[in-house]
Amino acid sequence: MDGEPAELPYAVLYPLGGTPAATPFVDSWAEATLTYQVTVVARRMDQAEWLADRVRRAVLQRTASGAWVNGLEASGLYVWARRQLADDGFDSESAKDCVVSGAQRFQFSVTG
């Protein structure tokens, strides 16, 4: 974007690390838990809420049969579970500066 700021609203994905299982991850049945944060940034509260809802649905929404609406693919890994760990809400103080932000954290369980 040639040094130009992104247009609002937008979301930023941050990896927060993970916890491997007791077995070495080279084992094909090894498991790990990976945590990510999605920070939503918008001009108005309604925009922030709209985008946060879209993020939540993109990660967690299921079909009537229980399948995930959006598959997650990671090379060499099978994502077998996902859940929302936290929804920090929105920073109302930042709204005074015409910017609203809020964070959600998601956890993914994977097998190697």
MMTF fields as JSON, N, C-alpha, C and O atoms, coordinates in Angstrom:
{
  "mmtfVersion": "1.0.0",
  "mmtfProducer": "UNKNOWN",
  "numBonds": 447,
  "numAtoms": 448,
  "numGroups": 112,
  "numChains": 1,
  "numModels": 1,
  "chainsPerModel": [1],
  "groupsPerChain": [112],
  "chainIdList": ["A"],
  "bondAtomList": [4, 2, 8, 6, 12, 10, 16, 14, 20, 18, 24, 22, 28, 26, 32, 30, 36, 34, 40, 38, 44, 42, 48, 46, 52, 50, 56, 54, 60, 58, 64, 62, 68, 66, 72, 70, 76, 74, 80, 78, 84, 82, 88, 86, 92, 90, 96, 94, 100, 98, 104, 102, 108, 106, 112, 110, 116, 114, 120, 118, 124, 122, 128, 126, 132, 130, 136, 134, 140, 138, 144, 142, 148, 146, 152, 150, 156, 154, 160, 158, 164, 162, 168, 166, 172, 170, 176, 174, 180, 178, 184, 182, 188, 186, 192, 190, 196, 194, 200, 198, 204, 202, 208, 206, 212, 210, 216, 214, 220, 218, 224, 222, 228, 226, 232, 230, 236, 234, 240, 238, 244, 242, 248, 246, 252, 250, 256, 254, 260, 258, 264, 262, 268, 266, 272, 270, 276, 274, 280, 278, 284, 282, 288, 286, 292, 290, 296, 294, 300, 298, 304, 302, 308, 306, 312, 310, 316, 314, 320, 318, 324, 322, 328, 326, 332, 330, 336, 334, 340, 338, 344, 342, 348, 346, 352, 350, 356, 354, 360, 358, 364, 362, 368, 366, 372, 370, 376, 374, 380, 378, 384, 382, 388, 386, 392, 390, 396, 394, 400, 398, 404, 402, 408, 406, 412, 410, 416, 414, 420, 418, 424, 422, 428, 426, 432, 430, 436, 434, 440, 438, 444, 442],
  "bondOrderList": [1, 1, 1, 1, 1, 1, 1, 1, 1, 1, 1, 1, 1, 1, 1, 1, 1, 1, 1, 1, 1, 1, 1, 1, 1, 1, 1, 1, 1, 1, 1, 1, 1, 1, 1, 1, 1, 1, 1, 1, 1, 1, 1, 1, 1, 1, 1, 1, 1, 1, 1, 1, 1, 1, 1, 1, 1, 1, 1, 1, 1, 1, 1, 1, 1, 1, 1, 1, 1, 1, 1, 1, 1, 1, 1, 1, 1, 1, 1, 1, 1, 1, 1, 1, 1, 1, 1, 1, 1, 1, 1, 1, 1, 1, 1, 1, 1, 1, 1, 1, 1, 1, 1, 1, 1, 1, 1, 1, 1, 1, 1],
  "groupList": [{"groupName": "MET", "atomNameList": ["N", "CA", "C", "O"], "elementList": ["N", "C", "C", "O"], "formalChargeList": [0, 0, 0, 0], "bondAtomList": [1, 0, 2, 1, 3, 2], "bondOrderList": [1, 1, 2], "singleLetterCode": "M", "chemCompType": "L-PEPTIDE LINKING"}, {"groupName": "ASP", "atomNameList": ["N", "CA", "C", "O"], "elementList": ["N", "C", "C", "O"], "formalChargeList": [0, 0, 0, 0], "bondAtomList": [1, 0, 2, 1, 3, 2], "bondOrderList": [1, 1, 2], "singleLetterCode": "D", "chemCompType": "L-PEPTIDE LINKING"}, {"groupName": "GLY", "atomNameList": ["N", "CA", "C", "O"], "elementList": ["N", "C", "C", "O"], "formalChargeList": [0, 0, 0, 0], "bondAtomList": [1, 0, 2, 1, 3, 2], "bondOrderList": [1, 1, 2], "singleLetterCode": "G", "chemCompType": "PEPTIDE LINKING"}, {"groupName": "GLU", "atomNameList": ["N", "CA", "C", "O"], "elementList": ["N", "C", "C", "O"], "formalChargeList": [0, 0, 0, 0], "bondAtomList": [1, 0, 2, 1, 3, 2], "bondOrderList": [1, 1, 2], "singleLetterCode": "E", "chemCompType": "L-PEPTIDE LINKING"}, {"groupName": "PRO", "atomNameList": ["N", "CA", "C", "O"], "elementList": ["N", "C", "C", "O"], "formalChargeList": [0, 0, 0, 0], "bondAtomList": [1, 0, 2, 1, 3, 2], "bondOrderList": [1, 1, 2], "singleLetterCode": "P", "chemCompType": "L-PEPTIDE LINKING"}, {"groupName": "ALA", "atomNameList": ["N", "CA", "C", "O"], "elementList": ["N", "C", "C", "O"], "formalChargeList": [0, 0, 0, 0], "bondAtomList": [1, 0, 2, 1, 3, 2], "bondOrderList": [1, 1, 2], "singleLetterCode": "A", "chemCompType": "L-PEPTIDE LINKING"}, {"groupName": "LEU", "atomNameList": ["N", "CA", "C", "O"], "elementList": ["N", "C", "C", "O"], "formalChargeList": [0, 0, 0, 0], "bondAtomList": [1, 0, 2, 1, 3, 2], "bondOrderList": [1, 1, 2], "singleLetterCode": "L", "chemCompType": "L-PEPTIDE LINKING"}, {"groupName": "TYR", "atomNameList": ["N", "CA", "C", "O"], "elementList": ["N", "C", "C", "O"], "formalChargeList": [0, 0, 0, 0], "bondAtomList": [1, 0, 2, 1, 3, 2], "bondOrderList": [1, 1, 2], "singleLetterCode": "Y", "chemCompType": "L-PEPTIDE LINKING"}, {"groupName": "VAL", "atomNameList": ["N", "CA", "C", "O"], "elementList": ["N", "C", "C", "O"], "formalChargeList": [0, 0, 0, 0], "bondAtomList": [1, 0, 2, 1, 3, 2], "bondOrderList": [1, 1, 2], "singleLetterCode": "V", "chemCompType": "L-PEPTIDE LINKING"}, {"groupName": "THR", "atomNameList": ["N", "CA", "C", "O"], "elementList": ["N", "C", "C", "O"], "formalChargeList": [0, 0, 0, 0], "bondAtomList": [1, 0, 2, 1, 3, 2], "bondOrderList": [1, 1, 2], "singleLetterCode": "T", "chemCompType": "L-PEPTIDE LINKING"}, {"groupName": "PHE", "atomNameList": ["N", "CA", "C", "O"], "elementList": ["N", "C", "C", "O"], "formalChargeList": [0, 0, 0, 0], "bondAtomList": [1, 0, 2, 1, 3, 2], "bondOrderList": [1, 1, 2], "singleLetterCode": "F", "chemCompType": "L-PEPTIDE LINKING"}, {"groupName": "SER", "atomNameList": ["N", "CA", "C", "O"], "elementList": ["N", "C", "C", "O"], "formalChargeList": [0, 0, 0, 0], "bondAtomList": [1, 0, 2, 1, 3, 2], "bondOrderList": [1, 1, 2], "singleLetterCode": "S", "chemCompType": "L-PEPTIDE LINKING"}, {"groupName": "TRP", "atomNameList": ["N", "CA", "C", "O"], "elementList": ["N", "C", "C", "O"], "formalChargeList": [0, 0, 0, 0], "bondAtomList": [1, 0, 2, 1, 3, 2], "bondOrderList": [1, 1, 2], "singleLetterCode": "W", "chemCompType": "L-PEPTIDE LINKING"}, {"groupName": "GLN", "atomNameList": ["N", "CA", "C", "O"], "elementList": ["N", "C", "C", "O"], "formalChargeList": [0, 0, 0, 0], "bondAtomList": [1, 0, 2, 1, 3, 2], "bondOrderList": [1, 1, 2], "singleLetterCode": "Q", "chemCompType": "L-PEPTIDE LINKING"}, {"groupName": "ARG", "atomNameList": ["N", "CA", "C", "O"], "elementList": ["N", "C", "C", "O"], "formalChargeList": [0, 0, 0, 0], "bondAtomList": [1, 0, 2, 1, 3, 2], "bondOrderList": [1, 1, 2], "singleLetterCode": "R", "chemCompType": "L-PEPTIDE LINKING"}, {"groupName": "ASN", "atomNameList": ["N", "CA", "C", "O"], "elementList": ["N", "C", "C", "O"], "formalChargeList": [0, 0, 0, 0], "bondAtomList": [1, 0, 2, 1, 3, 2], "bondOrderList": [1, 1, 2], "singleLetterCode": "N", "chemCompType": "L-PEPTIDE LINKING"}, {"groupName": "LYS", "atomNameList": ["N", "CA", "C", "O"], "elementList": ["N", "C", "C", "O"], "formalChargeList": [0, 0, 0, 0], "bondAtomList": [1, 0, 2, 1, 3, 2], "bondOrderList": [1, 1, 2], "singleLetterCode": "K", "chemCompType": "L-PEPTIDE LINKING"}, {"groupName": "CYS", "atomNameList": ["N", "CA", "C", "O"], "elementList": ["N", "C", "C", "O"], "formalChargeList": [0, 0, 0, 0], "bondAtomList": [1, 0, 2, 1, 3, 2], "bondOrderList": [1, 1, 2], "singleLetterCode": "C", "chemCompType": "L-PEPTIDE LINKING"}],
  "groupTypeList": [0, 1, 2, 3, 4, 5, 3, 6, 4, 7, 5, 8, 6, 7, 4, 6, 2, 2, 9, 4, 5, 5, 9, 4, 10, 8, 1, 11, 12, 5, 3, 5, 9, 6, 9, 7, 13, 8, 9, 8, 8, 5, 14, 14, 0, 1, 13, 5, 3, 12, 6, 5, 1, 14, 8, 14, 14, 5, 8, 6, 13, 14, 9, 5, 11, 2, 5, 12, 8, 15, 2, 6, 3, 5, 11, 2, 6, 7, 8, 12, 5, 14, 14, 13, 6, 5, 1, 1, 2, 10, 1, 11, 3, 11, 5, 16, 1, 17, 8, 8, 11, 2, 5, 13, 14, 10, 13, 10, 11, 8, 9, 2],
  "groupIdList": [1, 2, 3, 4, 5, 6, 7, 8, 9, 10, 11, 12, 13, 14, 15, 16, 17, 18, 19, 20, 21, 22, 23, 24, 25, 26, 27, 28, 29, 30, 31, 32, 33, 34, 35, 36, 37, 38, 39, 40, 41, 42, 43, 44, 45, 46, 47, 48, 49, 50, 51, 52, 53, 54, 55, 56, 57, 58, 59, 60, 61, 62, 63, 64, 65, 66, 67, 68, 69, 70, 71, 72, 73, 74, 75, 76, 77, 78, 79, 80, 81, 82, 83, 84, 85, 86, 87, 88, 89, 90, 91, 92, 93, 94, 95, 96, 97, 98, 99, 100, 101, 102, 103, 104, 105, 106, 107, 108, 109, 110, 111, 112],
  "secStructList": [7, 6, 6, 7, 7, 7, 7, 1, 1, 3, 3, 3, 3, 3, 3, 3, 3, 3, 3, 3, 7, 1, 1, 7, 6, 6, 1, 6, 6, 7, 3, 3, 3, 3, 3, 3, 3, 3, 3, 3, 3, 3, 1, 1, 2, 2, 2, 2, 2, 2, 2, 2, 2, 2, 2, 2, 2, 2, 2, 2, 7, 5, 7, 6, 6, 1, 7, 5, 1, 1, 7, 7, 7, 5, 6, 6, 5, 3, 3, 3, 3, 3, 3, 3, 3, 3, 3, 3, 3, 3, 7, 6, 6, 4, 4, 4, 4, 6, 7, 3, 3, 3, 3, 3, 3, 3, 3, 3, 3, 3, 3, 7],
  "xCoordList": [0.817, 0.0, 0.861, 0.365, 2.109, 3.008, 3.039, 3.115, 2.982, 3.079, 1.809, 1.802, 0.728, -0.545, -1.285, -1.226, -1.979, -2.756, -3.905, -4.424, -4.299, -5.419, -6.72, -6.857, -7.667, -9.002, -9.721, -9.604, -10.451, -11.254, -12.585, -13.078, -13.186, -12.722, -11.79, -11.81, -10.972, -10.103, -9.854, -10.143, -9.307, -8.972, -7.518, -7.012, -6.853, -5.45, -5.368, -5.911, -4.686, -4.519, -3.136, -2.121, -3.113, -1.863, -1.732, -2.617, -0.65, -0.428, 0.076, 0.975, -0.498, -0.096, 0.663, 0.925, 1.012, 1.774, 0.889, -0.302, 1.497, 0.752, 1.38, 2.454, 0.68, 1.127, 1.169, 0.12, 2.361, 2.421, 2.038, 2.154, 1.581, 1.278, 2.598, 3.673, 2.51, 3.699, 4.533, 5.737, 3.893, 4.634, 5.33, 4.882, 6.416, 7.099, 6.17, 5.396, 6.24, 5.323, 5.605, 4.78, 6.754, 7.024, 6.193, 6.036, 5.661, 4.759, 3.475, 2.924, 2.983, 1.801, 0.551, -0.445, 0.578, -0.587, -0.366, -1.19, 0.73, 1.007, -0.035, -0.567, -0.314, -1.305, -0.683, 0.314, -1.292, -0.893, -2.135, -3.117, -2.068, -3.127, -2.526, -1.559, -3.098, -2.592, -3.602, -4.807, -3.109, -3.976, -3.678, -2.524, -4.758, -4.657, -5.585, -6.645, -5.171, -6.017, -6.374, -5.53, -7.618, -8.063, -8.49, -9.413, -7.806, -8.145, -8.89, -8.406, -10.07, -10.917, -10.719, -10.709, -10.559, -10.388, -11.395, -11.479, -12.156, -13.195, -13.375, -12.842, -14.135, -14.443, -15.578, -15.585, -16.536, -17.732, -17.97, -17.488, -18.72, -19.025, -19.799, -19.521, -20.766, -21.548, -20.676, -20.897, -19.686, -18.764, -17.921, -17.716, -17.438, -16.605, -17.394, -16.89, -18.628, -19.473, -19.769, -19.737, -20.055, -20.332, -19.134, -19.284, -17.937, -16.747, -16.401, -15.999, -16.547, -16.281, -17.229, -16.815, -18.489, -19.451, -19.038, -19.147, -18.57, -18.119, -16.917, -16.847, -15.984, -14.811, -15.264, -14.836, -16.131, -16.612, -17.316, -17.08, -18.176, -18.867, -17.876, -17.991, -16.91, -15.933, -15.161, -14.827, -14.879, -14.105, -14.979, -14.592, -16.151, -16.913, -18.207, -18.757, -18.707, -20.021, -19.996, -19.049, -21.076, -21.244, -22.487, -23.404, -22.501, -23.675, -24.67, -24.367, -25.855, -26.874, -26.382, -26.813, -25.481, -24.962, -23.799, -23.31, -23.352, -22.271, -20.903, -19.936, -20.793, -19.496, -19.178, -20.081, -17.891, -17.495, -17.853, -17.628, -18.401, -18.723, -17.441, -17.384, -16.42, -15.137, -14.047, -13.699, -13.514, -12.417, -11.147, -10.948, -10.3, -8.988, -7.928, -7.883, -7.086, -6.035, -4.679, -4.379, -3.876, -2.509, -1.646, -1.937, -0.614, 0.227, 0.72, 1.393, 0.374, 0.834, 0.059, 0.404, -0.982, -1.75, -3.227, -3.739, -3.894, -5.338, -5.929, -5.638, -6.76, -7.411, -8.674, -9.626, -8.688, -9.813, -10.748, -11.824, -10.367, -11.261, -10.91, -9.768, -11.916, -11.699, -12.741, -13.869, -12.324, -13.25, -12.805, -11.651, -13.742, -13.416, -13.008, -13.749, -11.839, -11.344, -11.822, -12.166, -11.844, -12.191, -12.721, -12.37, -13.574, -14.04, -13.927, -14.732, -12.931, -12.641, -13.571, -13.432, -14.515, -15.393, -14.642, -13.612, -15.16, -14.574, -14.102, -14.665, -13.067, -12.476, -13.267, -13.051, -14.17, -15.018, -14.224, -14.627, -13.11, -12.271, -11.694, -11.571, -11.335, -10.751, -11.786, -11.42, -13.084, -14.142, -14.105, -14.544, -13.581, -13.462, -12.519, -12.658, -11.559, -10.594, -11.04, -10.245, -12.314, -12.896, -12.294, -12.246, -11.839, -11.341, -11.867, -11.74, -12.448, -12.952, -12.175, -11.998, -11.709, -10.971, -11.448, -11.94, -11.287, -11.654, -10.941, -10.563, -10.758, -10.003, -10.807, -11.558, -10.624, -11.172, -10.009, -9.122, -10.02, -8.99, -9.642, -10.678, -9.005, -9.493, -8.411, -7.22, -8.842, -7.911, -8.241, -9.404, -7.185, -7.324, -6.524, -5.358, -7.141, -6.454, -6.089, -6.937, -4.818, -4.327, -3.575, -3.031, -3.565, -2.802, -1.812, -2.136, -0.596, 0.454, 0.308, 1.117],
  "yCoordList": [-1.19, 0.0, 1.253, 2.341, 1.122, 2.265, 3.199, 4.416, 2.658, 3.469, 4.197, 4.967, 3.971, 4.616, 3.805, 2.575, 4.478, 3.728, 2.976, 3.4, 1.858, 1.064, 1.813, 2.572, 1.588, 2.172, 1.466, 0.251, 2.215, 1.644, 1.17, 1.792, 0.135, -0.755, -1.835, -2.156, -2.387, -3.503, -4.356, -3.955, -5.55, -6.478, -6.894, -7.036, -7.085, -7.504, -8.828, -8.963, -9.8, -11.126, -11.22, -10.965, -11.593, -11.741, -13.172, -13.642, -13.883, -15.183, -14.959, -14.147, -15.674, -15.531, -16.746, -16.854, -17.647, -18.817, -20.023, -20.012, -21.059, -22.286, -23.154, -22.865, -24.23, -25.195, -26.566, -27.126, -27.122, -28.472, -29.519, -29.308, -30.643, -31.773, -32.368, -31.937, -33.332, -33.943, -34.716, -34.89, -35.179, -35.951, -35.012, -33.88, -35.454, -34.602, -34.299, -35.163, -33.093, -32.704, -33.43, -33.394, -34.085, -34.876, -36.149, -36.772, -36.539, -37.679, -37.31, -36.236, -38.178, -37.847, -37.67, -37.132, -38.113, -37.952, -36.876, -36.709, -36.16, -35.098, -33.992, -33.754, -33.331, -32.262, -30.978, -30.99, -29.881, -28.568, -27.691, -27.919, -26.698, -25.709, -24.367, -23.907, -23.748, -22.482, -21.38, -21.576, -20.222, -19.111, -17.913, -17.572, -17.287, -16.103, -15.02, -15.305, -13.779, -12.636, -11.908, -11.729, -11.49, -10.645, -9.315, -9.255, -8.254, -6.911, -6.192, -6.093, -5.692, -4.964, -3.478, -3.033, -2.7, -1.255, -0.608, -0.983, 0.365, 1.008, 2.457, 2.885, 3.204, 4.606, 4.714, 5.59, 3.798, 3.875, 2.528, 1.487, 2.579, 1.371, 0.364, -0.833, 0.824, -0.114, -0.823, -2.001, -0.128, -0.763, -1.823, -2.919, -1.487, -2.417, -3.668, -4.785, -3.477, -4.613, -5.485, -6.712, -4.861, -5.585, -6.446, -7.628, -5.841, -6.577, -7.676, -8.768, -7.414, -8.438, -9.62, -10.769, -9.355, -10.432, -11.251, -12.477, -10.584, -11.297, -12.194, -13.327, -11.687, -12.485, -13.717, -14.834, -13.51, -14.613, -15.677, -16.872, -15.24, -16.198, -16.916, -18.123, -16.183, -16.801, -17.917, -18.923, -17.749, -18.744, -19.859, -21.027, -19.509, -20.462, -20.992, -21.967, -20.396, -20.79, -22.209, -22.619, -22.94, -24.312, -24.425, -23.608, -25.45, -25.755, -26.516, -26.857, -26.779, -27.538, -28.939, -29.515, -29.494, -30.838, -30.832, -31.896, -29.65, -29.556, -29.315, -29.145, -29.294, -29.029, -27.532, -26.699, -27.21, -25.806, -25.174, -25.78, -23.979, -23.264, -22.912, -23.03, -22.483, -22.116, -23.046, -23.05, -23.832, -24.722, -23.932, -22.85, -24.473, -23.881, -24.867, -26.007, -24.424, -25.299, -24.77, -23.585, -25.66, -25.339, -26.499, -27.654, -26.211, -27.242, -28.238, -27.864, -29.512, -30.568, -30.693, -31.524, -29.887, -29.923, -30.154, -29.77, -30.794, -30.96, -30.193, -30.494, -29.201, -28.404, -29.151, -29.231, -29.698, -30.537, -29.879, -30.411, -28.744, -28.034, -26.555, -26.166, -25.744, -24.301, -23.725, -24.209, -22.67, -22.032, -20.601, -20.237, -19.808, -18.445, -18.424, -18.893, -17.884, -17.792, -16.534, -16.56, -15.423, -14.147, -13.173, -13.22, -12.292, -11.151, -9.965, -9.811, -9.134, -8.031, -6.835, -5.835, -6.928, -5.784, -4.682, -4.927, -3.473, -2.357, -1.272, -1.065, -0.591, 0.487, 1.766, 2.437, 2.103, 3.281, 4.576, 5.598, 4.554, 5.746, 6.137, 7.324, 5.138, 5.445, 6.025, 6.657, 5.821, 6.35, 7.878, 8.487, 8.493, 9.958, 10.442, 11.562, 9.602, 9.944, 9.447, 9.399, 9.078, 8.571, 7.234, 6.908, 6.467, 5.118, 4.214, 4.529, 3.106, 2.116, 0.838, 0.429, 0.205, -1.049, -2.068, -1.719, -3.318, -4.396, -5.668, -5.822, -6.577, -7.797, -9.035, -9.054, -10.064, -11.394, -12.377, -12.219, -13.387, -14.423, -15.773, -16.121, -16.513, -17.82, -18.864, -18.581, -20.073, -21.18, -22.299, -22.643, -22.858, -23.924, -25.127, -24.995, -26.29, -27.527, -28.211, -28.397, -28.582, -29.179, -30.465, -30.68, -31.308, -32.554, -32.512, -32.054, -32.997, -32.992, -34.109, -34.234],
  "zCoordList": [0.0, 0.0, 0.0, 0.293, -0.316, -0.483, 0.717, 0.548, 1.911, 3.116, 3.492, 4.452, 2.752, 3.06, 4.123, 4.111, 5.041, 6.041, 5.382, 4.349, 5.984, 5.484, 5.717, 6.677, 4.826, 4.991, 6.14, 6.295, 6.929, 8.013, 7.453, 6.513, 7.954, 9.022, 8.476, 7.288, 9.375, 9.026, 10.259, 11.387, 10.016, 11.1, 10.947, 9.834, 12.081, 12.097, 12.849, 13.946, 12.251, 12.852, 13.491, 12.843, 14.777, 15.522, 16.032, 16.747, 15.687, 16.321, 17.749, 17.971, 18.709, 20.109, 20.622, 21.82, 19.739, 20.152, 20.366, 20.054, 20.903, 21.103, 22.154, 22.68, 22.447, 23.441, 22.799, 22.482, 22.598, 22.03, 23.061, 24.268, 22.556, 23.442, 23.934, 23.518, 24.798, 25.386, 24.364, 24.547, 23.288, 22.286, 21.314, 21.133, 20.684, 19.698, 18.518, 18.106, 17.978, 16.92, 15.607, 14.694, 15.502, 14.294, 14.274, 13.224, 15.423, 15.503, 14.779, 15.021, 13.893, 13.098, 13.944, 13.46, 15.203, 16.075, 17.136, 18.035, 17.033, 18.0, 17.864, 16.78, 18.96, 18.968, 19.485, 20.206, 19.101, 19.616, 19.679, 18.973, 20.528, 20.636, 20.239, 20.846, 19.23, 18.706, 19.007, 18.849, 19.441, 19.805, 18.904, 18.646, 18.436, 17.59, 18.116, 18.673, 17.931, 18.272, 16.992, 16.114, 16.888, 15.786, 16.393, 17.205, 15.99, 16.453, 15.342, 14.214, 15.67, 14.73, 14.974, 16.122, 13.895, 13.991, 13.039, 11.87, 13.545, 12.739, 13.174, 14.198, 12.376, 12.724, 13.738, 14.603, 13.606, 14.454, 15.139, 14.691, 16.229, 16.985, 16.136, 16.205, 15.335, 14.527, 13.498, 13.215, 12.931, 11.994, 12.708, 12.186, 13.898, 14.662, 15.035, 14.917, 15.482, 15.845, 14.62, 14.711, 13.486, 12.246, 11.852, 11.544, 11.862, 11.451, 12.457, 12.053, 13.741, 14.762, 14.588, 14.74, 14.273, 14.01, 12.796, 12.804, 11.762, 10.559, 10.861, 10.385, 11.645, 12.031, 12.808, 12.516, 13.797, 14.632, 13.787, 13.965, 12.873, 11.997, 11.083, 10.87, 10.546, 9.641, 10.338, 9.713, 11.616, 12.353, 12.926, 12.891, 13.45, 14.265, 13.653, 14.165, 12.592, 12.08, 11.509, 10.839, 11.799, 11.318, 10.453, 10.542, 9.62, 8.822, 9.693, 10.836, 9.151, 9.891, 10.24, 11.24, 9.424, 9.691, 10.681, 11.061, 11.103, 12.081, 11.491, 12.234, 10.162, 9.516, 9.619, 9.704, 9.609, 9.636, 8.298, 7.251, 8.316, 7.084, 6.337, 5.113, 7.06, 6.451, 6.943, 8.124, 6.029, 6.392, 6.661, 6.108, 7.503, 7.775, 7.316, 7.779, 6.415, 5.917, 6.354, 6.209, 6.886, 7.271, 6.794, 7.105, 6.062, 5.468, 6.517, 7.477, 6.318, 7.201, 8.502, 9.342, 8.689, 9.93, 9.634, 8.583, 10.591, 10.537, 11.711, 12.869, 11.406, 12.447, 12.853, 12.076, 14.064, 14.475, 15.483, 15.754, 16.039, 16.961, 16.954, 16.707, 17.231, 17.348, 18.29, 18.382, 18.991, 19.923, 20.173, 19.948, 20.64, 21.005, 22.469, 23.333, 22.743, 24.121, 24.814, 25.995, 24.076, 24.71, 23.679, 22.5, 24.158, 23.376, 24.315, 25.233, 24.085, 24.993, 24.817, 25.521, 23.889, 23.652, 22.927, 22.298, 23.017, 22.276, 23.221, 24.296, 22.799, 23.582, 23.326, 22.317, 24.221, 24.027, 24.156, 23.601, 24.871, 24.985, 23.638, 23.333, 22.822, 21.519, 20.566, 19.576, 20.846, 19.986, 19.945, 18.969, 21.002, 21.022, 19.93, 19.439, 19.548, 18.509, 17.138, 16.2, 17.027, 15.78, 15.362, 14.176, 16.346, 16.083, 17.194, 18.377, 16.807, 17.762, 17.52, 16.372, 18.581, 18.419, 19.451, 20.524, 19.092, 19.998, 19.582, 18.421, 20.521, 20.248, 20.614, 21.589, 19.802, 20.064, 19.963, 19.124, 20.821, 20.751, 20.466, 21.033, 19.576, 19.166, 19.381, 19.255, 19.707, 19.923, 18.942, 18.729, 18.352, 17.37, 17.844, 18.217, 17.832, 18.167, 16.856, 15.983, 16.727, 15.494, 15.775, 16.858, 14.76, 14.793, 13.641, 12.546, 13.9, 12.876, 11.897, 10.979]
}
